Amino acid sequence: MIRYIDVHKSFGSNHVLRGMTLDVPRGESMVIIGGSGTGKSVALKSVLGLVTPDAGQILVDGRPAGAGDRDAFLARFGMLFQGGALFDSLPVWQNVAFRLMRGALKRPRSEARDIAIEKLRRVGLTPDVADRLPAELSGGMQKRVGLARAIAAEPEIIFFDEPTTGLDPIMAGVINDLIREIVVEMGATAMTITHDMSSVRAIADRVAMLHGGKIRWAGPVADMDHSGDPYLDQFIHGRAEGPIEAVR
Amino acid sequence: MWRLLGGIGAPVLAILAAIGRVTIFAGQTLRHVVRPPFYGREFMTALAQIGWLSLPVVGLTALFTGGALALQIYAGGSRFDAAAVVPQIVAIGMVRELGPVLVGLMIAARVTSSIAAEIATMKVTEQIDALVTLSTHPMKYLTVPRVLAGLITVPFLVGVGDIIGIFGGYQVAVRSLGFNSATYLQNTVDFLEPLDIVSSLVKGAAFGGIATLMGCYSGMSSGRGAQGVGQATKSSVEAAAVLILAANFILTGVFFSV
């Protein structure tokens, strides 16, 4: 469903992607792992047009990403940002219902609020949170609100950018379980980038490792532990010694 | 010699490039103004933020400036027996120059900085990216409502500032300098011409547009982290203040050159 073909992206002299090629099958949960600064976020944002690749192609259902009606294209996606990226000036329910209050998916205000409260409930938040401002919530609650916003319009494809960063292990586990449940329940295609191995094991159907701007290894999550790839092995076991330089 | 030329050329090129970027940004804003969707709620919020909430600071600034102006004109005019011109000079000074310029600068300090800091923070925390993923164009959602609100509300603020400034001069003249109340008001009304008022309001619209546009531009083009937000805020106020004073010079020339 999502296909990267020899994608390149540089920022000045920093060549982040150097020919990334990867297939993300429809309805599967793909997790891209890799060290900090290896281009995982760039790979994700390139699909949505937040970053424009220098070369190569990204296809979504066989069509170039972003081609045609951009609003209709973006309406197929939901995204959970690393820091939540909630709008400070809007109460929680308006953050969740943002897409439902504007544009092609616009609903009456009361209906949008009802959907927002239902989505908040789905991610384990009570309706009294709806009228609070994001700044009044803990980090874990903000992630849940971000997750509720990502699924509010029931997208076909959901992106998760470092979903457990900054959370304690218990809250990280809760978010991982929520993501897995929601993706299975909605039948959505999911793409997650993370370097948290507990997230990988909880969320992934398939795993791809990005290293040196290319996909180093890709395969089912069950094969990850006996891949025979020294880079992947070093990464998943968190060893300082191995082919990946610890200081980059 | 080459180093000297390079030292001059580099900043000149940087300034020209910045002017080019701001011009492109202004053009993009204009393009989005005339194409739907239009975000009415954000526009109303911007009207309140830029117009209504700026009234206290604009009013106080104009009041004290009008009073000080009356004192200065009286003291200076007394040196050559021209103390009686206080009402006329206060009126013309406030309406043609001080009202628009002071309101413009206060808006640059209060509104430009706040817009730049807010949008820059949104950029740093990926809220701008989030807007895009939610099928909302950041220019339409953030820039257009603010710039339109600036164009519409600042002329009103300038009008209010002019009136309050004249009122400040009147209070000082009548209460401290011995002017007759009715004569002072009559002289003020008689001396002001429609062109004075039109020029004041046109300047207000131009300064409102500059102040909000520079806030949005600096916010949208900010760098990373807290330093990026701080730099965007600082540069937005500097640029807005300089552009407002330059625009004031040009508009004064357009309206009043003989």
Interface residues (C-beta under 8 A of the other chain):
Chain A: K45 L48 G49 L50 R70 D71 L74 A75 F77 G78 M79 F81 Q82 G83 A85 L86 F87 D88 F98 R99 R102 G103 A104 L105 R149
Chain B: P37 Y39 T121 M122 T125 E126 Q127 D129 A130 V132 T133 L134 S135 T136
